[in-house]
Amino acid sequence: MKRSRKRFFRLILGACIAAGFAAFVIYRSMHAAGYRCEVCVTFRGQQACRVVEGPTELEARSAAINNACALLAAGVTETLACERTLPDRAECSPIP
């Protein structure tokens, strides 16, 4: 009888910990973005535009540039060159 009560307590405790962790992950994923940036990059005659949300303006802008360059460049050398190119347009705004 004592063994089943102890097992039940452990099961409830484990379920509470799992539910708390799941709630934390969902909360953080929904509140991660603080800025939205739309960036257009032209590299080697082609243009790509991307919209990215991120926790800071700098991170959102950098991620948008990386995403646009992923479409325009092939290989590490071209990707690095593309990421150093000044964007044609970069508009960032806070997300309410």
C-alpha distances in whole Angstrom, upper triangle without the diagonal:
4,5,5,6,9,10,11,13,15,16,17,19,20,21,23,25,26,27,29,31,32,33,35,37,38,39,41,42,44,45,47,50,53,56,58,60,63,65,68,69,72,72,75,76,73,71,67,65,62,59,56,54,53,52,55,59,59,56,57,61,60,57,60,62,60,59,63,64,61,64,67,67,66,65,64,68,68,65,66,69,68,66,69,71,71,70,72,70,67,66,63,61,58,55,55
4,6,5,6,9,10,11,12,14,15,17,18,20,21,23,24,26,27,29,30,32,33,35,36,38,39,41,42,44,45,49,51,54,56,59,61,63,66,67,70,70,73,74,71,69,66,64,60,58,55,52,51,50,53,56,57,54,55,59,58,55,58,61,58,58,61,62,60,62,66,65,65,63,62,66,67,63,64,68,66,64,67,69,69,68,70,68,65,64,61,59,56,54,53
4,5,5,6,9,10,11,12,14,15,16,18,20,21,22,24,26,27,29,30,32,33,35,36,38,39,41,42,43,47,49,53,54,57,59,61,64,65,68,68,70,72,69,67,63,62,58,56,53,51,49,48,51,55,55,52,53,57,56,53,56,58,56,55,59,60,57,60,63,62,62,60,59,63,64,61,61,65,64,61,64,66,67,66,68,66,63,62,59,58,55,52,52
4,5,5,6,9,10,10,12,14,15,16,18,20,21,22,24,26,27,28,30,31,33,34,36,37,39,41,42,45,48,51,52,55,58,60,62,63,66,67,69,70,67,65,61,60,56,54,51,49,48,47,50,54,54,51,52,55,55,52,54,57,55,54,58,59,56,58,61,61,61,59,59,62,63,60,61,64,63,60,63,65,66,64,67,65,62,61,58,56,53,51,50
4,5,5,6,9,10,11,12,14,15,17,18,20,21,23,24,26,27,29,30,32,33,35,36,38,39,41,44,46,50,51,54,57,59,62,63,66,66,69,70,67,65,61,59,56,53,50,48,47,45,49,52,53,50,51,54,54,51,54,57,55,54,57,59,56,58,62,61,61,60,59,63,63,60,60,64,63,60,63,65,65,64,66,64,61,59,56,55,52,49,49
4,5,5,6,9,10,11,12,14,15,17,18,20,21,23,24,26,27,29,30,32,33,35,36,38,39,42,45,48,50,53,55,57,60,61,64,64,67,69,65,63,60,58,54,52,49,46,45,43,47,50,51,48,49,52,52,49,52,55,52,52,55,56,54,56,60,59,59,57,56,60,61,57,58,61,60,58,61,63,63,62,64,62,59,58,55,53,50,48,47
4,5,5,6,9,10,10,12,14,15,16,18,20,21,22,24,26,27,29,30,32,33,35,36,37,41,44,47,48,51,53,55,58,59,62,62,65,66,63,61,57,55,52,50,47,45,43,42,45,49,50,46,47,51,50,47,50,53,50,49,53,54,52,54,57,57,56,55,54,58,58,55,56,59,58,56,59,61,61,60,62,60,57,56,53,52,49,46,46
4,5,5,6,9,10,11,12,14,15,16,18,20,21,22,24,26,27,28,30,32,33,35,36,40,42,45,47,50,52,54,57,58,61,62,64,66,62,60,56,55,51,49,46,43,42,41,45,48,49,46,46,50,49,47,49,52,50,49,52,54,51,53,57,57,56,55,55,58,59,55,56,59,58,56,58,60,61,59,61,59,56,55,52,50,47,45,44
4,5,5,6,9,10,11,12,14,15,17,18,20,21,23,24,26,27,29,30,32,33,34,38,40,44,45,48,51,53,56,57,61,61,64,65,62,59,56,54,50,48,45,42,41,39,43,46,47,44,45,48,48,46,48,51,49,48,52,53,51,53,56,56,56,55,54,57,58,54,55,58,57,54,57,59,59,58,60,58,55,53,50,49,46,43,43
4,5,5,6,8,10,10,12,14,15,16,18,20,21,23,24,26,27,29,30,32,33,36,39,42,44,46,49,51,54,55,58,58,61,62,59,57,53,52,48,46,43,40,39,37,41,44,45,42,43,46,45,43,46,48,46,45,49,50,48,50,53,53,53,52,51,54,55,51,52,55,54,52,54,57,57,55,58,56,53,52,48,47,44,42,42
4,5,5,6,9,10,11,12,14,15,16,18,20,21,22,24,26,27,29,30,32,35,38,41,42,45,47,49,52,53,56,57,59,61,57,55,51,50,46,44,41,39,37,36,40,43,44,41,41,45,44,42,44,47,45,44,48,49,46,48,52,52,51,50,50,53,54,50,51,54,53,51,53,55,56,54,57,54,51,50,47,46,43,40,40
4,5,5,6,9,10,10,12,14,15,16,18,20,21,22,24,26,27,29,30,34,36,39,41,44,46,48,51,53,56,57,59,61,57,55,51,49,45,43,40,37,36,35,39,42,43,40,40,44,44,41,44,47,45,44,47,49,47,49,52,52,52,51,50,54,54,50,51,55,53,50,53,55,55,53,56,53,50,49,46,44,41,39,38
4,5,5,6,9,10,11,12,14,15,17,19,20,21,23,25,26,27,28,32,34,38,39,42,45,47,50,51,55,55,58,59,56,54,50,48,44,42,39,36,35,33,37,40,41,38,39,42,42,40,42,45,43,42,46,47,45,47,51,51,50,49,48,52,52,49,49,53,51,48,51,53,53,52,54,52,49,47,44,43,40,37,37
4,5,5,6,9,10,11,12,14,15,17,18,20,21,23,24,26,27,30,33,36,38,41,43,45,48,49,52,52,55,56,53,51,47,46,42,40,37,34,33,32,35,39,39,36,37,40,40,37,40,43,40,40,43,44,42,44,48,48,47,46,45,49,49,46,46,50,49,46,49,51,51,50,52,50,47,46,43,41,39,36,36
4,5,5,6,9,10,10,12,14,15,16,18,20,21,23,24,26,29,32,35,36,39,41,44,46,48,51,52,54,55,52,50,46,44,40,38,35,33,32,31,34,38,39,36,36,39,39,36,39,42,40,39,42,44,41,43,47,47,47,46,45,49,49,45,46,50,48,46,48,50,50,49,51,49,46,44,41,40,37,34,34
4,5,5,6,9,10,10,12,14,15,16,18,20,21,22,24,28,30,33,35,38,40,43,46,47,51,51,54,55,52,50,46,44,40,37,34,32,30,29,33,36,37,34,35,38,38,36,38,41,39,39,42,44,42,44,47,47,47,47,46,49,49,46,46,49,48,45,48,50,50,48,50,48,44,43,40,38,35,33,32
4,5,5,6,9,10,11,12,14,15,17,18,20,21,22,26,28,32,33,36,39,41,44,45,49,49,52,53,50,48,44,42,38,36,33,30,28,27,30,34,35,32,32,36,36,33,36,39,37,36,40,41,39,42,45,45,45,44,43,46,46,43,43,47,45,42,45,47,47,46,48,46,43,41,38,37,34,31,31
4,5,5,6,9,10,11,12,14,15,17,18,20,21,25,27,30,32,35,37,39,42,43,46,47,50,51,48,45,42,40,36,34,31,28,27,26,30,33,34,31,31,35,34,32,34,37,35,34,38,39,37,39,42,42,42,41,41,44,44,41,41,45,43,41,43,45,45,44,46,44,41,40,37,36,33,30,30
4,5,5,6,9,10,11,12,14,15,17,18,20,23,26,29,30,33,36,38,41,43,46,47,50,51,47,45,41,39,35,33,30,27,26,25,29,32,33,30,30,34,34,31,34,37,35,34,37,39,37,39,42,43,43,43,42,45,45,41,42,45,43,41,44,45,45,43,46,43,40,39,35,34,31,28,28
4,5,5,6,9,10,11,12,14,16,17,18,22,24,27,29,32,35,37,40,42,45,46,49,50,47,44,41,38,35,32,29,26,24,23,27,30,31,28,29,32,32,30,32,35,34,33,37,38,37,39,42,42,43,42,41,44,44,40,41,44,42,40,42,44,44,42,44,42,39,37,34,32,29,27,26
4,5,5,6,9,10,11,12,14,15,16,20,22,26,27,30,33,35,38,39,43,43,46,47,44,42,38,36,32,30,26,24,22,21,25,28,29,26,26,30,30,27,30,33,31,30,34,35,34,36,39,39,39,39,37,41,41,37,38,41,39,37,39,41,41,39,42,40,36,35,32,31,28,26,26
4,5,5,6,9,10,11,12,14,15,19,22,25,26,29,31,33,36,38,41,42,45,46,42,40,36,34,30,28,25,22,21,21,24,27,29,25,25,29,29,26,28,32,30,29,32,34,32,34,37,38,38,38,37,40,40,36,37,40,38,36,39,40,40,38,41,38,35,34,31,30,27,24,25
4,6,5,6,9,10,11,12,14,17,20,23,24,28,30,33,36,38,41,42,45,46,43,40,36,34,30,27,24,21,21,19,23,26,28,25,25,29,29,26,28,32,30,29,33,35,33,35,38,39,40,39,38,41,41,37,38,41,39,36,39,40,40,38,40,37,34,33,30,28,25,22,22
4,5,5,6,9,10,11,12,15,18,21,23,26,29,31,34,36,39,40,44,45,41,39,35,33,29,26,23,20,18,17,20,24,25,22,23,26,26,24,27,30,28,28,31,33,31,34,37,37,38,37,36,39,39,35,36,39,37,34,36,38,38,36,38,36,32,31,28,26,23,21,21
4,5,5,6,9,10,10,14,17,20,21,24,26,29,32,33,37,37,40,41,38,36,32,30,26,23,20,18,16,15,19,22,23,20,20,24,24,22,24,27,25,25,28,30,28,30,33,34,34,34,33,36,36,32,33,36,34,31,34,35,35,34,36,33,30,29,26,25,22,20,21
4,6,5,6,9,10,13,16,19,20,23,25,28,31,33,36,37,40,41,38,35,31,29,25,22,19,17,16,16,19,22,24,21,20,24,24,22,23,27,26,24,28,30,28,30,33,34,35,35,34,37,36,33,34,36,34,32,35,36,35,33,35,33,30,28,25,24,21,18,19
4,6,5,6,9,12,14,17,19,22,25,27,31,33,36,38,41,42,38,35,32,29,25,22,19,16,15,14,18,21,22,20,19,23,24,22,23,27,26,25,28,30,29,31,34,35,36,36,35,38,37,34,34,37,35,32,34,36,35,33,35,32,29,27,24,22,19,16,16
4,5,5,6,9,12,15,17,20,23,25,28,30,34,35,38,39,36,33,30,27,23,20,17,14,12,11,15,18,19,17,17,20,21,19,21,24,23,22,26,28,27,29,32,32,33,33,32,35,34,30,31,33,31,28,31,32,32,30,32,30,26,25,22,20,17,15,16
4,6,5,8,12,14,15,18,20,23,26,28,31,32,36,36,33,30,27,24,20,18,14,12,11,11,15,17,19,16,15,19,19,17,18,22,21,20,23,25,24,26,29,30,31,31,30,33,32,28,29,32,29,27,29,31,30,28,30,28,25,23,20,19,17,15,16
4,6,8,10,13,14,17,20,23,26,28,32,33,37,37,34,31,27,24,20,17,14,11,11,11,15,17,19,17,15,19,20,18,19,23,22,21,24,26,25,27,30,31,33,33,32,35,34,30,31,33,31,28,31,32,31,28,30,27,24,22,19,18,15,12,13
4,6,8,11,13,16,19,22,25,28,31,33,37,37,34,31,27,24,21,17,14,11,10,9,12,15,17,15,14,18,19,17,19,22,22,21,24,26,26,28,30,31,33,33,32,35,34,30,30,33,30,27,30,31,29,27,29,26,23,21,17,16,13,10,11
4,7,9,11,14,17,20,23,25,29,30,34,34,31,28,25,22,18,15,12,8,7,6,9,12,14,12,11,15,16,14,16,19,19,18,21,23,23,25,27,28,30,30,29,31,30,26,27,29,27,24,26,27,26,25,27,24,21,19,16,15,12,11,12
4,6,8,11,14,16,20,22,26,28,31,32,29,26,22,19,16,12,9,5,4,4,8,10,12,10,9,12,14,12,13,17,17,17,19,21,21,23,25,27,29,29,28,30,29,25,25,27,25,22,24,25,24,22,24,21,17,15,12,11,9,7,10
4,7,10,14,16,20,22,26,28,32,32,30,26,23,20,17,13,11,7,6,5,6,8,11,10,9,12,14,13,14,17,18,18,20,23,23,25,27,28,31,31,30,31,30,26,26,28,26,23,24,25,23,21,23,20,16,14,10,9,6,5,8
4,7,10,13,17,19,23,25,29,29,26,23,20,17,14,10,8,6,5,6,6,5,9,9,6,9,12,11,11,14,16,16,17,20,21,22,24,26,28,29,28,29,28,24,24,25,23,20,22,22,20,18,19,16,12,10,7,6,4,5,9
4,7,10,14,16,20,22,26,26,23,20,17,13,10,7,6,4,7,9,9,7,10,10,6,8,11,10,9,13,15,14,15,18,19,20,21,23,26,27,26,28,26,23,23,24,21,19,21,20,18,16,17,14,10,8,6,6,6,6,10
4,6,10,13,16,19,23,22,20,16,14,10,8,6,5,6,8,11,10,7,9,9,6,6,9,9,7,10,12,12,12,15,17,17,18,20,24,25,24,25,23,20,20,21,18,15,17,17,15,12,13,10,7,5,4,6,9,10,14
4,7,10,14,17,20,19,17,13,11,7,6,4,7,9,11,15,14,11,12,12,9,8,11,10,7,9,12,11,10,13,15,15,16,19,22,24,23,24,22,19,20,20,16,15,17,16,14,10,11,8,6,5,6,9,12,13,16
4,7,10,13,17,16,14,10,8,5,6,6,8,11,13,16,15,12,12,12,10,7,9,9,6,6,10,9,8,10,13,13,13,16,19,21,21,21,18,16,17,16,13,12,13,12,10,7,8,5,4,7,8,12,15,16,20
4,7,10,13,13,10,7,6,4,7,9,12,15,17,20,19,16,15,16,13,10,12,12,8,8,11,10,7,10,12,12,11,14,18,20,20,20,17,15,16,15,12,12,13,11,9,6,5,5,7,9,12,15,18,20,23
4,6,10,10,8,6,6,6,9,12,14,17,19,22,20,17,16,16,15,12,12,12,9,7,10,10,7,7,11,10,9,11,15,17,17,17,13,12,13,12,8,9,10,8,7,5,5,7,9,12,15,18,21,23,26
4,7,6,5,4,7,9,12,15,17,21,22,25,24,21,20,20,18,15,15,16,13,10,12,13,9,9,12,11,8,10,14,17,17,16,13,12,14,11,8,10,11,8,9,7,7,10,12,15,18,22,25,26,30
4,5,5,6,9,11,14,17,19,23,24,27,25,23,21,21,20,17,16,16,14,11,12,13,10,8,11,10,7,8,11,14,14,13,9,10,11,9,6,9,10,7,10,9,10,13,15,19,21,25,27,29,32
4,6,8,11,14,17,21,23,26,27,30,29,27,25,25,24,21,20,20,18,15,16,16,13,11,13,12,8,9,11,14,15,13,10,11,13,10,9,12,13,10,13,13,13,16,19,22,25,28,31,32,36
4,7,10,14,17,20,23,26,28,31,30,27,26,26,24,21,21,21,19,16,17,17,13,12,15,13,9,11,14,17,18,17,13,15,16,14,11,15,15,12,14,13,12,15,18,21,24,28,31,32,36
4,7,10,14,17,20,23,25,29,28,25,24,24,22,19,19,19,16,14,15,14,10,10,12,9,7,10,13,16,18,17,13,14,16,14,11,14,15,13,14,12,12,14,17,20,22,26,29,29,33
4,7,10,14,17,20,22,26,25,22,21,21,19,16,17,16,13,11,13,12,8,9,11,9,7,11,14,17,19,18,14,14,16,14,11,13,15,12,12,10,9,11,13,16,19,22,25,26,29
4,7,10,13,17,19,23,22,20,19,18,16,14,14,13,10,9,11,9,5,8,9,7,7,11,14,17,18,18,15,13,16,15,11,12,15,13,13,10,10,11,12,14,17,20,22,23,26
4,7,10,14,16,20,19,17,17,16,13,12,13,12,8,8,11,9,6,9,11,10,10,14,17,19,20,21,17,15,17,17,13,13,16,14,13,9,9,9,9,11,13,16,19,19,23
4,6,10,13,17,16,15,15,14,11,10,11,9,6,8,9,7,6,10,10,10,12,15,17,20,20,21,18,16,17,18,14,13,16,15,14,11,12,10,10,11,12,14,16,16,20
4,7,10,14,14,12,13,12,9,9,11,9,6,9,11,9,9,13,13,14,15,18,21,23,22,24,21,18,20,21,17,16,18,17,16,13,14,11,10,9,9,11,13,13,16
4,7,10,11,10,11,9,6,7,9,7,5,9,10,9,10,13,14,15,17,19,21,22,22,23,22,18,19,21,17,15,18,18,17,14,16,14,11,11,9,11,12,11,15
4,7,9,9,11,9,5,8,10,8,8,12,13,12,14,17,17,18,20,22,24,25,24,26,25,21,22,23,20,18,20,21,20,17,19,16,13,12,9,10,9,9,12
4,6,7,8,6,4,8,9,8,9,13,13,13,15,17,18,20,22,23,25,25,24,26,25,21,21,23,21,18,20,21,20,18,20,18,14,13,10,11,10,10,13
4,7,9,7,7,10,12,11,13,16,16,16,19,21,21,23,25,26,28,28,26,28,27,24,23,25,23,20,22,23,22,20,23,20,17,15,12,12,10,10,12
4,5,5,6,9,10,11,12,14,15,16,18,20,21,23,25,25,28,28,26,27,26,23,22,24,22,18,20,21,19,18,21,18,14,13,10,10,9,10,13
4,6,5,6,8,10,11,12,14,15,17,18,20,22,23,24,27,27,25,26,25,21,21,22,20,17,18,18,16,15,17,15,11,10,7,8,8,10,14
4,6,5,6,9,10,11,12,14,16,16,18,21,21,22,24,24,22,23,22,19,18,19,17,14,15,16,14,14,17,15,11,12,9,11,12,14,17
4,5,5,6,9,10,10,12,14,15,16,19,20,20,23,22,20,22,21,18,17,19,17,13,15,17,16,15,18,16,13,13,11,13,13,14,17
4,6,5,6,9,10,11,12,14,15,17,19,20,22,23,21,23,21,18,18,19,17,14,16,17,15,14,16,14,11,10,8,10,10,11,15
4,5,5,6,9,10,11,12,14,16,17,18,21,21,20,21,19,16,16,17,14,11,13,13,12,10,13,11,7,8,7,10,12,14,17
4,5,5,6,9,10,11,12,15,15,16,18,18,17,17,16,13,12,14,12,9,11,12,11,11,14,13,10,12,11,14,15,17,21
4,5,5,6,9,10,10,13,14,15,17,18,16,18,17,13,13,15,13,10,13,14,14,13,15,14,12,13,12,15,15,16,20
4,5,5,6,9,10,11,13,14,17,18,17,19,17,13,14,15,12,10,13,13,12,10,12,11,9,11,10,13,15,16,19
4,5,5,6,9,10,11,12,15,16,15,15,13,10,11,12,9,6,9,9,9,8,11,10,9,12,12,16,18,19,23
4,6,5,6,9,10,10,12,13,12,13,12,8,9,11,9,6,10,11,12,11,14,14,13,15,15,18,20,21,24
4,5,5,7,9,10,13,14,14,16,14,10,12,14,11,10,13,13,14,12,15,14,13,15,15,18,20,20,24
4,5,6,7,9,12,14,14,15,12,10,12,13,9,9,12,11,12,10,12,12,12,14,15,18,21,21,25
4,5,5,6,9,11,11,12,9,6,9,9,6,6,10,10,11,10,13,14,14,17,18,21,23,24,28
4,6,6,8,9,10,12,10,7,10,11,9,9,13,13,15,14,16,17,17,19,20,23,25,25,29
4,6,8,11,13,14,11,9,13,13,10,12,15,14,16,14,16,17,17,20,21,24,26,26,30
4,7,10,12,12,9,8,11,11,8,10,13,12,14,13,14,16,17,20,21,25,27,28,31
4,7,8,9,5,5,9,9,7,9,12,12,15,14,16,18,19,22,23,27,29,30,33
4,7,8,6,7,10,11,10,12,15,15,18,18,20,22,23,26,27,30,32,32,36
4,6,6,6,9,10,11,12,15,16,19,20,22,24,24,27,28,31,33,33,37
4,6,5,6,9,10,11,12,14,18,19,22,23,23,26,27,30,31,32,36
4,5,5,6,9,10,11,13,16,18,21,23,23,26,27,31,33,34,38
4,5,5,6,9,10,11,14,15,18,20,21,24,25,29,31,32,36
4,5,5,6,9,10,13,14,17,18,18,22,22,26,28,29,33
4,5,5,6,9,12,14,17,19,18,22,22,26,28,29,33
4,6,5,7,10,12,15,17,18,21,23,26,28,30,34
4,5,5,9,9,12,14,15,18,20,23,26,27,31
4,5,8,9,12,14,13,17,17,21,23,25,28
4,6,9,12,14,14,17,18,22,24,26,30
4,6,9,12,12,16,18,21,24,26,30
4,7,9,9,13,15,19,22,24,28
4,5,6,10,13,16,19,21,25
4,7,10,13,17,20,22,26
4,7,10,13,17,19,22
4,7,10,14,16,19
4,7,10,13,16
4,7,9,13
4,6,9
4,6
4
